[in-house]
Amino acid sequence: MKIIAVIPARYASTRFHAKLMQDLGGKTVITRTYEAALNTGLFHDVFVVTDSDIIYNEITANGGKAIMSIKEHESGSDRIAEAVEHMDVDIVVNVQGDEPFINKEPLADVLEVFKADMAHEVDLASVMYEITDWDEIENPNNVKVIVDQKGFALYFSRSVIPYPRDKEAGVRYFKHVGIYAFRKHALLDFYKLPMQKLEASEKLEQLRYLEYGKRIRMVETNHVGVGIDTPEDLEKAKKLLGI
């Protein structure tokens, strides 16, 4: 089973302009993310796929592998699908470009889903962790996921799901982490299928997979990533590096 990691990397960002090119201890955020993915040792290959000459040149100048997008894309999945369409691979892992402190364990757990899936029931695998603070649960920036008894995603939402009509029912709330591993065919199906109403409403691309009947196996983790979405996040990341 051939497994690769692909890091979709846009130069523009609404909340923090050019965040992937910010300096983090002598290296850019995107270079640190690329190296961290490579250093997990989990992948046959690692690529950055980008719409930016600046990011492309940054990766290749530092000995990395980068691919320029040909088309404009609305989502990271679309960008990745275009890049891998003609590659001979089985599993494609989407690594977020703004997470330079990649933890190997949840990635390994996600890949183990496919290694154990002898019946090929799983189209995608992704990660979630429990949240208990009610402000976090209600925050629409935190995407929540509910799963069935076998761990397959039933729905993702920015809203509180399930609705806590009975707070004593013992429901656990899970935040979705943006780590995805795809079977290549599921990723290419996504690329070719049009957006439907649920995805358009919630602005969550994972809903397109569910709307078309794809099965997403969720893996629970205790490891929370350090994403860089704001200048404040960058300062926190520098402190983690001891800068």
HUGI-V151696 format. One record per pair of residues at least 6 apart in sequence whose ideal C-beta (glycine too) atoms are under 6 Angstrom apart, sorted by the first residue. I is the first residue (numbers start at 0). J is the second residue. D is the distance in Angstrom with one decimal. If there is no record, write none. Layout:
I&J&D + I&J&D
//
This chain:
0&89&4.7 + 1&43&5.4 + 1&88&4.9 + 1&89&5.0 + 2&42&5.6 + 2&43&5.8 + 2&90&4.4 + 3&42&5.6 + 3&43&5.8 + 3&44&4.7 + 3&88&5.1 + 3&91&5.9 + 4&36&4.8 + 4&42&4.5 + 4&45&4.6 + 4&92&4.6 + 4&94&5.0 + 5&46&5.1 + 5&48&5.7 + 5&79&4.7 + 5&91&5.9 + 6&47&4.7 + 6&94&4.8 + 6&96&4.9 + 7&48&5.6 + 7&75&3.8 + 7&78&4.5 + 7&79&5.7 + 8&19&5.5 + 8&29&5.5 + 8&47&5.2 + 8&49&4.3 + 8&54&5.0 + 8&96&4.2 + 10&51&3.6 + 10&53&5.8 + 10&54&5.8 + 12&18&5.1 + 14&228&5.4 + 14&229&6.0 + 15&229&5.4 + 18&97&6.0 + 18&227&5.7 + 19&28&5.0 + 19&29&4.0 + 19&96&5.3 + 20&27&5.1 + 21&28&5.3 + 21&233&5.6 + 23&31&5.6 + 23&236&5.8 + 24&240&4.6 + 24&242&5.2 + 27&57&5.9 + 28&99&5.5 + 28&227&5.7 + 29&54&5.9 + 29&96&5.4 + 30&61&5.4 + 31&99&3.7 + 32&96&5.4 + 32&99&4.7 + 33&47&5.8 + 33&63&5.1 + 35&99&5.9 + 35&101&4.1 + 36&45&4.8 + 36&94&5.0 + 36&101&5.8 + 37&45&4.9 + 39&103&4.5 + 41&106&5.7 + 46&64&4.9 + 46&66&5.5 + 47&58&4.7 + 47&65&4.5 + 48&66&4.5 + 48&78&5.5 + 48&82&4.2 + 49&55&5.4 + 50&68&4.7 + 55&65&4.7 + 55&67&5.6 + 58&65&4.0 + 59&65&5.3 + 66&82&4.7 + 68&78&5.5 + 72&78&4.4 + 74&204&4.5 + 76&189&5.4 + 76&204&5.6 + 77&190&5.7 + 79&93&5.9 + 80&186&5.0 + 80&187&5.7 + 80&190&3.5 + 83&91&5.5 + 88&183&5.7 + 90&113&5.6 + 90&180&5.7 + 91&181&4.9 + 91&183&5.9 + 91&186&5.7 + 92&180&4.7 + 93&179&4.2 + 95&177&5.3 + 97&226&5.3 + 97&227&4.6 + 98&224&4.7 + 98&226&5.2 + 100&225&4.6 + 102&222&4.4 + 104&222&5.8 + 105&126&5.1 + 105&220&4.3 + 105&222&5.3 + 108&218&4.8 + 109&124&4.6 + 109&180&4.7 + 109&218&5.5 + 112&121&5.8 + 112&124&4.2 + 112&216&5.1 + 121&214&5.9 + 121&216&4.6 + 122&182&5.6 + 122&185&3.9 + 122&213&4.1 + 122&214&5.1 + 123&179&6.0 + 123&181&5.2 + 123&185&5.8 + 123&215&4.5 + 124&180&4.6 + 124&216&4.7 + 125&179&5.2 + 125&215&5.9 + 125&217&5.8 + 126&176&4.1 + 126&178&4.6 + 126&218&5.3 + 126&220&5.3 + 127&144&5.3 + 127&173&4.1 + 127&175&5.4 + 127&217&5.1 + 127&219&5.9 + 128&174&5.9 + 128&220&5.3 + 129&171&5.5 + 129&173&5.8 + 130&136&5.8 + 130&172&5.3 + 130&174&4.8 + 135&141&5.6 + 136&159&5.8 + 136&172&5.0 + 137&159&5.9 + 139&157&4.0 + 141&174&5.0 + 142&155&5.7 + 142&175&4.4 + 143&156&5.7 + 143&160&5.3 + 144&152&5.5 + 144&155&5.0 + 144&173&5.3 + 144&175&4.6 + 145&153&4.9 + 145&154&5.7 + 145&160&5.3 + 146&152&5.6 + 146&217&5.1 + 147&153&5.7 + 150&216&5.7 + 150&217&5.3 + 151&214&5.5 + 151&216&5.7 + 152&215&4.1 + 152&217&5.4 + 155&175&5.9 + 155&203&5.3 + 155&205&5.3 + 155&206&6.0 + 157&201&5.9 + 161&170&5.9 + 185&213&5.5 + 189&207&5.9 + 192&211&5.7 + 195&210&4.5 + 197&206&4.5 + 197&210&5.6 + 198&206&4.3 + 198&207&4.7 + 225&236&6.0 + 227&233&5.4 + 227&236&5.8
//
